[in-house]
Amino acid sequence: MNAKYDVVVVGGGAAGLSGALTLGRARRKVLVIDAGEPRNAPAAGVHTYLTREGMPPRELLAAGREEVIGYGGEIVTGAAVAAERVEDGFRVVLDDGSAVVADRLLLATGLVDELPDVPGLAERFGRDVLHCPYCHGWEVRDQAIGVLATGPLAMHQALLWSQWSDDVTLFLHTGPEPDADQREQLAARGVTVVEGQVAELEVREDRLAGVRLADGTVVACQALAVATRLTARTGLLAGLGLKTEDQEMAGHVIGTRIPADATGATNVPGVWVVGNAANVTDQVIVAAASAVRVAAAINMDLIMEETRRAVTARRTSTGHAGGPHRQAESHGGTGWHEVSLPPEEFWDAFYGEKSQVWSGNPNVALVREAADLAPGRALDLGCGEGADAIWLARRGWQVTAADISRVALDRAAEHARAAEVADRIDWQRHDLDASFPEGSYDLVSACYLHAPTDLPREKILRAAAAAVAPGGVLLVVGHAGWPSWEHNPPEGVHFPSPQEVLDSLEPAAGEWEVLRSEEFERTQNTPDGEPGARKDNVLKLRRLV
């Protein structure tokens, strides 16, 4: 194995191999980690898969591996036992102690069938103990088929299996008693209903012969349909900050899955899911087909990140040639330069250059000024990677956090999940020149709204003031001058004082109480990592009416 891949696919079933094949044809460097335990291994053949009807599952997978390898993909046999985000992507650890790193992860880990606790059931599963009529119904057509009831969907199962045989028996076992309408439907389809719990299976010459009830009665059947609980494999989820959710059918829980959007993207940026781990009802052909769509989304996500990096590199090397130049202060106050990109493109490229731009610590002025405030609703403007919003949420605030960069917001949301405060923060994308978060707040924080693109700071701060509820606080923190390492600053640049910020808000008489208006000095590392200093200012106001 190599040390670094574009994509690591965890799971070598039909979904994982289909995704890897698609990515390999897209010229991506792909590794498939395959534990060699496909869910359908006990089955004699794969069904309803056009051109592959009846093919043994392991033959289908062997052919798939050859195709993936033919396009440069790599496959390793082993179990992925841990996964976590690291600075340059995701690190996946295998059961032999080896590890690989990838820019993106595709989880195709499948699911586990949890069978009812009936002696002999597990040994026959996939042979004459069956779960899906579309997968196995043709092979047991016209035979005596039993349906083991363990939940409210047993009625649905019995009616469904009656399409393949006129000899269907519903064993009520631990399932609910059918009501009068349900019994009438079962009778109309010729389904026999048997009361009492099933004690064990009757097997003769390695074939299912019948079902023995708790009272000793044996009811003959040649196949037994069961409803398994379909549980997504969760071994890697904790390290990635992912959790499963219940999946329902007809209002009843049938298993668990890893939640994802229509493209397969989970709520952890950079991690996708496909196949039965994403939808427990997908058959083999559906899982393989959906993996093509998901792999295409992953490839496009990589393309966009690579494009952001290329744009940044081009801007650095060409001085932003080809567009109108504007000179403004950089976001962190580390210098001045020209910018020609639209604001959203600039900030996405800015955050996309590194896996983490800021220290991860909240602004010192916010900590000092908000520590004694009673938690309520807070609005964090220009939230970046989310350190301020997460600090507020940890102290009990319900936070709305806004930024123009989707890259920054996705990263901030991931940090919030890791800090276990995701339910207390609403991340919203806004170009504050064009849109503004709705609502009123007990605290509105606007820290360092300086930008290397055109930014109507006074307009935004007036909107921020309007969003403060009576009794609430507006906190505006900004730079008061050049940092200590800027020896030749441009001329004609003005840093507004706290009083000038207050005047720009155009407050009405008696509307605000000034709690703090001052300049302070703080330490900040230089671009070379050496200790430096800069002066900032803070304006803290309380709305009176």
SEMARSE-309021 format. One line per field, with one value per residue (C-alpha): residue in three letters; x, y, z. Coordinates in Angstrom, 2 decimals. Example, Ala and Ser with C-alpha at 12.3 -4.5 7.8 and 13.67 -1.06 7.14 Angstrom:
rest <- [ALA / SER]
X <- [12.30 / 13.67]
Y <- [-4.50 / -1.06]
Z <- [7.80 / 7.14]
***
This chain:
rest <- [MET / ASN / ALA / LYS / TYR / ASP / VAL / VAL / VAL / VAL / GLY / GLY / GLY / ALA / ALA / GLY / LEU / SER / GLY / ALA / LEU / THR / LEU / GLY / ARG / ALA / ARG / ARG / LYS / VAL / LEU / VAL / ILE / ASP / ALA / GLY / GLU / PRO / ARG / ASN / ALA / PRO / ALA / ALA / GLY / VAL / HIS / THR / TYR / LEU / THR / ARG / GLU / GLY / MET / PRO / PRO / ARG / GLU / LEU / LEU / ALA / ALA / GLY / ARG / GLU / GLU / VAL / ILE / GLY / TYR / GLY / GLY / GLU / ILE / VAL / THR / GLY / ALA / ALA / VAL / ALA / ALA / GLU / ARG / VAL / GLU / ASP / GLY / PHE / ARG / VAL / VAL / LEU / ASP / ASP / GLY / SER / ALA / VAL / VAL / ALA / ASP / ARG / LEU / LEU / LEU / ALA / THR / GLY / LEU / VAL / ASP / GLU / LEU / PRO / ASP / VAL / PRO / GLY / LEU / ALA / GLU / ARG / PHE / GLY / ARG / ASP / VAL / LEU / HIS / CYS / PRO / TYR / CYS / HIS / GLY / TRP / GLU / VAL / ARG / ASP / GLN / ALA / ILE / GLY / VAL / LEU / ALA / THR / GLY / PRO / LEU / ALA / MET / HIS / GLN / ALA / LEU / LEU / TRP / SER / GLN / TRP / SER / ASP / ASP / VAL / THR / LEU / PHE / LEU / HIS / THR / GLY / PRO / GLU / PRO / ASP / ALA / ASP / GLN / ARG / GLU / GLN / LEU / ALA / ALA / ARG / GLY / VAL / THR / VAL / VAL / GLU / GLY / GLN / VAL / ALA / GLU / LEU / GLU / VAL / ARG / GLU / ASP / ARG / LEU / ALA / GLY / VAL / ARG / LEU / ALA / ASP / GLY / THR / VAL / VAL / ALA / CYS / GLN / ALA / LEU / ALA / VAL / ALA / THR / ARG / LEU / THR / ALA / ARG / THR / GLY / LEU / LEU / ALA / GLY / LEU / GLY / LEU / LYS / THR / GLU / ASP / GLN / GLU / MET / ALA / GLY / HIS / VAL / ILE / GLY / THR / ARG / ILE / PRO / ALA / ASP / ALA / THR / GLY / ALA / THR / ASN / VAL / PRO / GLY / VAL / TRP / VAL / VAL / GLY / ASN / ALA / ALA / ASN / VAL / THR / ASP / GLN / VAL / ILE / VAL / ALA / ALA / ALA / SER / ALA / VAL / ARG / VAL / ALA / ALA / ALA / ILE / ASN / MET / ASP / LEU / ILE / MET / GLU / GLU / THR / ARG / ARG / ALA / VAL / THR / ALA / ARG / ARG / THR / SER / THR / GLY / HIS / ALA / GLY / GLY / PRO / HIS / ARG / GLN / ALA / GLU / SER / HIS / GLY / GLY / THR / GLY / TRP / HIS / GLU / VAL / SER / LEU / PRO / PRO / GLU / GLU / PHE / TRP / ASP / ALA / PHE / TYR / GLY / GLU / LYS / SER / GLN / VAL / TRP / SER / GLY / ASN / PRO / ASN / VAL / ALA / LEU / VAL / ARG / GLU / ALA / ALA / ASP / LEU / ALA / PRO / GLY / ARG / ALA / LEU / ASP / LEU / GLY / CYS / GLY / GLU / GLY / ALA / ASP / ALA / ILE / TRP / LEU / ALA / ARG / ARG / GLY / TRP / GLN / VAL / THR / ALA / ALA / ASP / ILE / SER / ARG / VAL / ALA / LEU / ASP / ARG / ALA / ALA / GLU / HIS / ALA / ARG / ALA / ALA / GLU / VAL / ALA / ASP / ARG / ILE / ASP / TRP / GLN / ARG / HIS / ASP / LEU / ASP / ALA / SER / PHE / PRO / GLU / GLY / SER / TYR / ASP / LEU / VAL / SER / ALA / CYS / TYR / LEU / HIS / ALA / PRO / THR / ASP / LEU / PRO / ARG / GLU / LYS / ILE / LEU / ARG / ALA / ALA / ALA / ALA / ALA / VAL / ALA / PRO / GLY / GLY / VAL / LEU / LEU / VAL / VAL / GLY / HIS / ALA / GLY / TRP / PRO / SER / TRP / GLU / HIS / ASN / PRO / PRO / GLU / GLY / VAL / HIS / PHE / PRO / SER / PRO / GLN / GLU / VAL / LEU / ASP / SER / LEU / GLU / PRO / ALA / ALA / GLY / GLU / TRP / GLU / VAL / LEU / ARG / SER / GLU / GLU / PHE / GLU / ARG / THR / GLN / ASN / THR / PRO / ASP / GLY / GLU / PRO / GLY / ALA / ARG / LYS / ASP / ASN / VAL / LEU / LYS / LEU / ARG / ARG / LEU / VAL]
X <- [0.00 / 0.98 / 0.83 / -1.60 / -4.65 / -7.25 / -9.96 / -9.97 / -13.03 / -13.87 / -15.80 / -15.23 / -18.79 / -20.70 / -21.13 / -17.50 / -16.09 / -18.49 / -17.44 / -13.76 / -14.21 / -15.85 / -13.09 / -10.37 / -11.80 / -11.72 / -7.95 / -8.12 / -5.70 / -7.99 / -7.57 / -10.29 / -10.05 / -11.99 / -12.60 / -13.85 / -17.17 / -19.93 / -23.44 / -24.75 / -21.99 / -24.41 / -26.61 / -26.24 / -26.55 / -27.10 / -30.54 / -32.31 / -28.87 / -29.18 / -26.64 / -25.39 / -28.56 / -27.72 / -23.98 / -22.47 / -21.75 / -18.03 / -17.66 / -19.31 / -16.92 / -13.88 / -14.80 / -15.30 / -11.88 / -10.22 / -12.00 / -10.95 / -7.32 / -7.46 / -7.96 / -5.13 / -7.13 / -5.53 / -7.25 / -6.04 / -7.64 / -8.13 / -10.48 / -10.45 / -10.52 / -10.25 / -10.54 / -9.95 / -9.39 / -5.77 / -4.13 / -3.79 / -7.05 / -8.24 / -6.15 / -7.47 / -5.91 / -6.13 / -6.26 / -2.63 / -1.51 / -0.78 / -2.35 / -3.14 / -4.17 / -6.74 / -8.19 / -11.69 / -13.37 / -16.12 / -17.83 / -19.32 / -19.27 / -22.69 / -24.88 / -25.41 / -28.57 / -29.72 / -31.86 / -34.67 / -33.52 / -34.79 / -32.55 / -31.37 / -32.30 / -28.80 / -27.38 / -29.98 / -29.92 / -29.37 / -30.23 / -33.84 / -34.24 / -34.78 / -35.47 / -36.29 / -38.73 / -37.19 / -33.82 / -35.02 / -38.71 / -38.30 / -36.07 / -38.78 / -41.81 / -44.78 / -43.16 / -44.54 / -43.30 / -43.53 / -43.35 / -42.01 / -43.76 / -41.59 / -43.08 / -45.90 / -44.56 / -45.20 / -48.63 / -46.92 / -44.43 / -47.09 / -49.09 / -45.90 / -44.68 / -48.09 / -47.19 / -44.64 / -46.67 / -50.23 / -48.96 / -47.96 / -48.23 / -47.90 / -46.44 / -47.51 / -44.59 / -43.84 / -45.60 / -48.84 / -52.24 / -53.82 / -57.02 / -60.25 / -59.40 / -55.93 / -57.27 / -59.73 / -56.91 / -54.79 / -57.69 / -58.40 / -54.81 / -54.96 / -52.47 / -52.83 / -52.34 / -50.72 / -50.84 / -48.07 / -44.33 / -41.81 / -39.38 / -36.97 / -36.55 / -36.96 / -34.12 / -33.79 / -30.87 / -29.65 / -32.99 / -35.62 / -38.57 / -40.75 / -41.21 / -41.69 / -43.93 / -43.51 / -46.33 / -44.49 / -46.61 / -44.60 / -45.85 / -44.28 / -42.54 / -39.67 / -38.64 / -39.01 / -39.12 / -37.81 / -37.52 / -34.01 / -33.06 / -30.78 / -28.00 / -25.31 / -21.76 / -20.54 / -16.94 / -15.40 / -18.08 / -17.00 / -13.56 / -15.14 / -17.83 / -20.64 / -23.74 / -26.41 / -30.13 / -33.18 / -34.59 / -38.32 / -40.69 / -44.43 / -43.84 / -41.86 / -38.11 / -36.42 / -32.80 / -30.15 / -28.21 / -25.58 / -27.43 / -26.33 / -27.70 / -28.71 / -25.06 / -23.99 / -22.24 / -22.45 / -22.48 / -18.69 / -17.04 / -14.95 / -16.80 / -19.36 / -21.46 / -23.04 / -24.82 / -26.61 / -24.76 / -26.75 / -30.00 / -30.67 / -33.21 / -30.91 / -30.41 / -27.06 / -27.76 / -29.11 / -26.10 / -23.72 / -25.61 / -25.83 / -22.08 / -21.50 / -23.43 / -21.66 / -18.21 / -18.96 / -19.84 / -16.56 / -14.59 / -16.28 / -15.59 / -11.91 / -11.91 / -13.34 / -10.76 / -7.95 / -9.36 / -9.38 / -5.75 / -4.88 / -6.63 / -4.74 / -1.45 / -2.24 / -3.22 / 0.03 / 2.21 / 0.50 / -0.54 / -4.19 / -3.69 / -6.76 / -9.17 / -9.78 / -7.48 / -8.52 / -6.13 / -7.39 / -6.28 / -6.08 / -8.49 / -5.97 / -4.27 / -1.01 / -0.44 / -1.89 / -2.22 / -4.29 / -7.36 / -9.31 / -11.58 / -15.24 / -15.56 / -17.01 / -14.38 / -11.60 / -12.65 / -13.28 / -9.80 / -8.37 / -9.74 / -9.18 / -5.42 / -4.97 / -6.83 / -6.85 / -6.18 / -6.70 / -5.55 / -8.90 / -9.03 / -11.78 / -10.92 / -9.51 / -11.77 / -14.88 / -13.82 / -13.16 / -16.35 / -18.86 / -17.71 / -20.04 / -23.10 / -26.08 / -26.43 / -29.21 / -29.33 / -26.09 / -25.16 / -21.53 / -20.75 / -17.79 / -17.53 / -14.74 / -13.77 / -16.13 / -13.96 / -16.03 / -19.36 / -18.20 / -16.93 / -20.31 / -22.21 / -20.14 / -21.19 / -24.87 / -25.60 / -27.82 / -25.72 / -26.37 / -22.99 / -22.64 / -19.83 / -19.47 / -17.26 / -18.93 / -15.51 / -15.16 / -18.73 / -18.31 / -15.10 / -16.71 / -19.65 / -17.22 / -15.43 / -18.78 / -19.66 / -16.30 / -16.97 / -20.47 / -22.25 / -23.58 / -27.18 / -26.56 / -25.20 / -27.00 / -24.39 / -25.61 / -23.88 / -24.29 / -22.55 / -23.31 / -23.38 / -26.33 / -28.08 / -28.21 / -29.36 / -32.94 / -34.07 / -33.05 / -30.27 / -29.05 / -25.49 / -24.26 / -20.52 / -18.63 / -14.93 / -12.39 / -14.66 / -11.71 / -11.49 / -9.27 / -12.41 / -14.91 / -16.75 / -19.31 / -18.33 / -20.50 / -23.59 / -23.00 / -22.45 / -25.69 / -27.49 / -25.73 / -26.94 / -30.50 / -30.39 / -29.69 / -32.72 / -33.59 / -31.22 / -28.83 / -25.19 / -23.39 / -19.67 / -17.48 / -13.78 / -11.37 / -7.79 / -6.51 / -3.36 / -0.69 / 0.95 / 4.47 / 6.03 / 4.52 / 7.46 / 6.30 / 2.53 / 0.58 / -0.40 / -3.93 / -5.38 / -7.62 / -8.49 / -11.70 / -11.63 / -14.36 / -15.97 / -16.00 / -17.63 / -20.27 / -20.92 / -21.30 / -24.13 / -26.10 / -27.60 / -30.72 / -30.58 / -31.06 / -30.93 / -27.58 / -25.41 / -21.64 / -20.16 / -16.64 / -14.85 / -11.11 / -7.95 / -5.90 / -2.76 / -2.46 / 0.19 / 0.05 / 2.63 / 4.22 / 3.92 / 7.28 / 5.93 / 7.84 / 6.12 / 4.62 / 2.11 / -0.75 / -3.24 / -6.95 / -10.03 / -13.32 / -16.76 / -19.29 / -22.82 / -26.05 / -29.36 / -31.68 / -34.81]
Y <- [0.00 / 3.61 / 6.12 / 8.62 / 8.21 / 10.46 / 8.16 / 5.17 / 2.96 / 0.92 / -2.13 / -4.36 / -5.37 / -4.38 / -0.78 / -0.27 / -1.82 / 0.12 / 3.37 / 2.45 / 1.56 / 4.93 / 6.81 / 4.78 / 5.67 / 9.30 / 8.85 / 8.96 / 7.12 / 4.69 / 1.99 / -0.51 / -2.09 / -5.37 / -7.50 / -10.32 / -10.76 / -9.87 / -9.88 / -12.12 / -14.73 / -17.50 / -17.01 / -19.29 / -16.46 / -12.76 / -12.03 / -9.17 / -7.95 / -7.56 / -9.69 / -11.22 / -13.14 / -16.10 / -15.42 / -16.61 / -13.54 / -14.20 / -14.59 / -11.21 / -9.60 / -11.31 / -9.91 / -6.49 / -6.55 / -7.33 / -4.37 / -1.99 / -3.15 / -2.74 / 1.01 / 1.40 / 0.82 / -1.02 / -3.61 / -4.87 / -7.65 / -6.66 / -4.94 / -1.20 / -0.89 / 2.88 / 6.14 / 9.76 / 13.15 / 14.27 / 17.42 / 16.15 / 14.19 / 11.00 / 8.26 / 4.70 / 1.95 / -1.72 / -4.75 / -5.60 / -2.24 / -0.60 / 2.76 / 4.84 / 8.45 / 9.72 / 13.06 / 11.53 / 8.46 / 6.36 / 4.09 / 1.03 / -1.05 / -2.62 / -3.97 / -6.89 / -9.03 / -9.55 / -12.70 / -13.65 / -15.90 / -19.24 / -22.35 / -23.41 / -20.15 / -18.70 / -21.90 / -21.92 / -18.20 / -17.50 / -21.09 / -21.92 / -19.24 / -16.15 / -12.45 / -11.03 / -12.50 / -10.46 / -12.05 / -15.61 / -15.92 / -17.51 / -20.26 / -21.35 / -20.71 / -23.01 / -24.51 / -24.48 / -21.15 / -20.05 / -16.46 / -15.91 / -12.93 / -10.85 / -7.41 / -5.40 / -5.83 / -9.58 / -9.01 / -7.21 / -10.07 / -12.77 / -11.01 / -10.37 / -13.98 / -15.20 / -13.86 / -16.70 / -19.54 / -20.51 / -22.38 / -19.66 / -19.98 / -17.04 / -18.13 / -15.42 / -16.28 / -12.96 / -10.73 / -8.81 / -10.46 / -9.57 / -7.55 / -8.53 / -6.66 / -8.20 / -11.71 / -11.17 / -10.08 / -13.08 / -15.43 / -13.85 / -14.58 / -18.13 / -17.51 / -19.85 / -18.28 / -20.40 / -19.28 / -19.92 / -19.39 / -21.21 / -23.29 / -24.55 / -25.62 / -29.16 / -30.10 / -33.41 / -34.32 / -30.73 / -29.38 / -27.42 / -29.74 / -27.73 / -25.56 / -26.98 / -24.93 / -24.59 / -27.12 / -29.73 / -29.36 / -29.53 / -27.56 / -28.57 / -25.94 / -25.91 / -22.27 / -19.80 / -16.06 / -13.89 / -10.16 / -9.39 / -6.18 / -4.43 / -2.71 / -0.59 / -1.49 / 1.20 / 0.29 / 3.43 / 5.97 / 7.17 / 8.28 / 10.25 / 11.91 / 10.04 / 8.44 / 6.19 / 6.92 / 4.67 / 3.73 / 3.10 / 1.28 / 1.94 / 3.80 / 0.98 / 0.83 / -1.86 / -1.02 / 1.68 / 3.57 / 6.29 / 9.50 / 11.22 / 13.58 / 12.63 / 12.62 / 10.27 / 13.06 / 12.63 / 15.50 / 15.10 / 16.95 / 14.58 / 11.41 / 9.75 / 6.63 / 4.24 / 0.89 / -0.77 / 1.41 / 4.33 / 2.53 / -0.87 / -1.88 / -1.48 / -4.66 / -5.45 / -3.76 / -0.64 / -0.40 / -0.73 / 1.87 / 4.41 / 4.11 / 5.51 / 8.64 / 8.97 / 8.46 / 11.19 / 13.55 / 12.72 / 13.34 / 16.72 / 17.66 / 16.90 / 18.89 / 21.94 / 21.75 / 21.36 / 24.30 / 26.50 / 25.64 / 26.33 / 29.70 / 30.60 / 29.56 / 31.54 / 34.59 / 34.40 / 33.97 / 36.45 / 39.19 / 38.56 / 39.50 / 39.65 / 41.45 / 44.74 / 45.15 / 46.31 / 46.84 / 45.92 / 44.38 / 40.62 / 38.80 / 38.11 / 41.46 / 39.90 / 42.31 / 44.09 / 42.79 / 43.06 / 40.89 / 40.36 / 37.43 / 37.76 / 37.59 / 34.07 / 32.62 / 34.38 / 33.12 / 29.57 / 29.55 / 31.16 / 28.41 / 25.68 / 26.22 / 24.59 / 22.09 / 24.72 / 28.44 / 29.82 / 28.56 / 27.09 / 29.38 / 31.98 / 35.68 / 37.00 / 40.05 / 37.89 / 35.70 / 38.74 / 40.60 / 37.73 / 35.58 / 37.32 / 37.48 / 35.23 / 32.74 / 33.37 / 33.73 / 34.83 / 35.88 / 35.46 / 37.42 / 36.30 / 33.07 / 31.53 / 28.09 / 28.48 / 28.92 / 31.81 / 30.12 / 26.86 / 28.70 / 30.42 / 27.16 / 25.43 / 28.16 / 27.51 / 29.99 / 29.06 / 30.41 / 31.50 / 31.65 / 33.30 / 33.39 / 33.84 / 30.75 / 27.35 / 25.76 / 27.53 / 26.71 / 23.00 / 22.93 / 24.80 / 22.38 / 19.47 / 21.11 / 21.66 / 17.99 / 17.02 / 19.42 / 17.89 / 21.24 / 20.79 / 20.97 / 24.47 / 26.13 / 27.04 / 27.59 / 29.96 / 31.16 / 34.89 / 37.51 / 40.15 / 42.80 / 41.03 / 39.03 / 38.95 / 36.36 / 36.86 / 37.30 / 39.23 / 38.24 / 38.77 / 39.02 / 40.06 / 39.64 / 41.17 / 40.45 / 41.61 / 42.29 / 43.24 / 41.84 / 41.89 / 42.34 / 45.20 / 45.09 / 47.72 / 47.47 / 50.34 / 48.94 / 45.52 / 46.93 / 48.91 / 45.67 / 43.99 / 46.71 / 46.35 / 42.62 / 43.22 / 42.62 / 45.10 / 44.40 / 42.62 / 43.38 / 44.40 / 43.59 / 45.05 / 44.19 / 45.47 / 46.39 / 49.73 / 49.87 / 47.96 / 44.90 / 45.26 / 43.37 / 45.60 / 47.97 / 49.64 / 49.93 / 51.50 / 55.12 / 56.44 / 53.52 / 54.44 / 52.17 / 53.48 / 54.15 / 52.81 / 56.28 / 56.40 / 52.97 / 54.17 / 57.30 / 55.22 / 53.31 / 56.55 / 55.71 / 57.51 / 59.32 / 56.96 / 53.87 / 52.44 / 52.25 / 52.14 / 49.34 / 49.50 / 51.65 / 51.23 / 50.17 / 47.17 / 45.35 / 41.59 / 39.17 / 37.58 / 35.55 / 37.02 / 35.26 / 33.64 / 32.25 / 34.71 / 36.54 / 39.86 / 42.39 / 44.46 / 46.96 / 46.35 / 48.15 / 47.05 / 48.65 / 46.99 / 48.38 / 47.39 / 48.17 / 49.99 / 50.18]
Z <- [0.00 / -0.53 / 2.28 / 0.71 / -1.54 / -3.05 / -1.72 / 0.60 / 0.20 / 3.30 / 2.17 / -0.85 / -1.69 / -4.81 / -3.62 / -2.58 / -5.74 / -7.97 / -6.31 / -6.63 / -10.31 / -11.02 / -9.19 / -10.90 / -14.29 / -13.11 / -12.68 / -8.90 / -6.65 / -4.83 / -2.19 / -1.27 / 2.18 / 2.06 / 5.15 / 2.89 / 4.71 / 2.22 / 3.64 / 0.83 / 1.13 / 2.27 / -0.82 / -3.82 / -6.31 / -6.90 / -8.36 / -10.18 / -11.35 / -15.11 / -17.05 / -13.78 / -12.81 / -10.56 / -10.42 / -7.09 / -4.90 / -4.57 / -8.34 / -8.85 / -6.38 / -7.89 / -11.31 / -9.75 / -8.11 / -11.43 / -13.05 / -10.24 / -10.47 / -14.24 / -13.75 / -11.24 / -8.06 / -5.16 / -2.98 / 0.38 / 2.40 / 6.01 / 8.40 / 8.99 / 12.78 / 13.27 / 11.33 / 12.29 / 10.73 / 10.60 / 9.28 / 5.70 / 5.42 / 7.11 / 8.67 / 8.51 / 10.65 / 9.63 / 11.89 / 11.11 / 12.54 / 9.18 / 8.34 / 5.28 / 4.72 / 2.22 / 1.22 / 1.20 / 2.70 / 1.16 / 3.69 / 2.03 / 5.19 / 4.70 / 7.46 / 9.81 / 9.72 / 13.30 / 13.30 / 15.68 / 18.53 / 17.25 / 17.39 / 13.94 / 12.22 / 11.79 / 10.33 / 7.52 / 6.76 / 3.07 / 2.14 / 3.05 / 5.75 / 3.63 / 4.04 / 0.59 / -1.97 / -4.79 / -4.00 / -3.32 / -4.14 / -7.58 / -6.17 / -3.66 / -5.89 / -5.31 / -2.21 / 1.32 / 2.68 / 6.30 / 7.50 / 11.02 / 12.65 / 14.99 / 14.43 / 12.87 / 9.31 / 9.30 / 7.73 / 4.85 / 4.51 / 4.39 / 1.68 / -0.30 / -0.22 / -1.34 / -4.80 / -5.13 / -3.62 / -2.81 / 0.27 / 2.77 / 6.55 / 8.93 / 12.28 / 14.75 / 17.10 / 18.88 / 16.35 / 17.00 / 16.66 / 13.28 / 13.53 / 11.76 / 8.54 / 8.39 / 8.95 / 6.13 / 3.80 / 4.76 / 4.17 / 0.80 / -0.26 / 1.09 / 3.94 / 6.92 / 10.38 / 13.11 / 16.76 / 19.29 / 19.47 / 17.30 / 19.36 / 16.69 / 13.07 / 11.83 / 9.46 / 7.61 / 5.32 / 5.45 / 4.25 / 6.12 / 6.75 / 9.11 / 12.17 / 15.66 / 17.95 / 21.69 / 22.27 / 20.17 / 17.03 / 13.78 / 10.78 / 7.50 / 5.34 / 2.87 / 3.27 / 6.12 / 5.61 / 8.47 / 9.03 / 10.23 / 11.98 / 9.51 / 11.43 / 9.77 / 10.75 / 13.14 / 13.95 / 12.37 / 13.19 / 16.64 / 15.47 / 12.63 / 14.72 / 12.97 / 14.45 / 13.02 / 12.80 / 12.66 / 9.25 / 9.06 / 6.77 / 6.97 / 10.23 / 11.88 / 12.56 / 10.48 / 11.25 / 11.39 / 8.73 / 8.48 / 7.54 / 4.33 / 1.69 / -1.85 / -2.99 / -0.19 / 1.76 / 5.54 / 8.00 / 8.36 / 5.44 / 3.35 / 4.36 / 2.08 / 2.58 / 0.07 / -0.16 / 2.75 / 5.25 / 3.79 / 2.92 / 4.45 / 1.78 / -1.25 / -3.27 / -4.86 / -8.18 / -6.46 / -4.15 / -7.10 / -9.14 / -6.33 / -5.79 / -9.29 / -8.33 / -4.98 / -6.51 / -9.06 / -6.18 / -4.45 / -7.62 / -8.10 / -4.49 / -5.02 / -8.25 / -6.50 / -3.72 / -6.24 / -8.19 / -5.08 / -4.47 / -8.09 / -7.96 / -4.80 / -6.37 / -9.50 / -7.50 / -5.56 / -8.63 / -10.93 / -8.54 / -9.44 / -13.09 / -15.24 / -12.96 / -11.15 / -8.16 / -4.73 / -1.85 / 1.61 / 4.87 / 5.06 / 7.38 / 10.10 / 9.91 / 8.74 / 5.89 / 2.86 / -0.64 / -3.79 / -4.38 / -7.60 / -6.76 / -5.77 / -1.94 / -1.74 / -4.07 / -2.19 / 1.24 / 0.04 / -1.49 / 1.67 / 3.92 / 1.35 / 1.31 / 4.73 / 6.89 / 9.69 / 9.33 / 12.85 / 16.23 / 17.24 / 20.29 / 20.80 / 20.48 / 23.74 / 23.67 / 23.34 / 26.26 / 28.41 / 27.52 / 27.36 / 30.27 / 32.72 / 30.44 / 31.11 / 28.22 / 25.74 / 21.95 / 20.29 / 16.76 / 15.67 / 12.49 / 10.39 / 12.39 / 10.29 / 11.61 / 14.55 / 17.64 / 19.05 / 18.35 / 19.95 / 23.04 / 23.42 / 22.91 / 25.56 / 27.99 / 27.27 / 24.46 / 21.51 / 18.65 / 15.08 / 13.32 / 9.90 / 7.36 / 3.61 / 3.15 / 2.83 / 3.36 / 6.71 / 7.75 / 6.96 / 8.95 / 11.85 / 11.90 / 12.12 / 15.06 / 16.77 / 16.43 / 17.90 / 20.80 / 21.23 / 20.84 / 17.30 / 18.52 / 19.95 / 16.79 / 13.55 / 10.82 / 8.09 / 4.92 / 4.31 / 2.25 / 4.87 / 2.17 / 0.54 / 3.30 / 7.08 / 9.65 / 10.81 / 14.39 / 17.49 / 19.87 / 23.42 / 22.14 / 18.69 / 18.21 / 15.29 / 15.77 / 13.20 / 10.25 / 8.05 / 4.56 / 1.47 / -0.61 / -0.69 / 2.64 / 3.71 / 7.37 / 8.61 / 6.86 / 8.40 / 11.90 / 11.69 / 10.77 / 13.71 / 16.08 / 14.78 / 15.61 / 19.32 / 21.55 / 24.33 / 27.20 / 24.84 / 24.07 / 20.87 / 20.87 / 18.10 / 18.11 / 15.47 / 14.72 / 15.96 / 13.87 / 12.05 / 13.63 / 15.03 / 12.11 / 9.37 / 8.83 / 5.61 / 5.82 / 2.95 / 3.36 / 3.67 / 5.61 / 8.52 / 11.47 / 13.11 / 16.84 / 19.14 / 19.19 / 15.39 / 15.30 / 17.77 / 15.72 / 12.54 / 14.20 / 14.36 / 17.76 / 18.96 / 22.27 / 25.21 / 22.97 / 24.08 / 27.19 / 26.60 / 28.72 / 27.29 / 24.71 / 24.73 / 22.98 / 24.13 / 23.12 / 22.55 / 21.38 / 17.94 / 16.09 / 13.00 / 9.62 / 10.46 / 13.73 / 15.95 / 18.84 / 17.83 / 19.10 / 17.80 / 19.10 / 18.86 / 20.11 / 21.58 / 21.72 / 24.02 / 24.11 / 25.87 / 24.16 / 26.55 / 24.38]
***
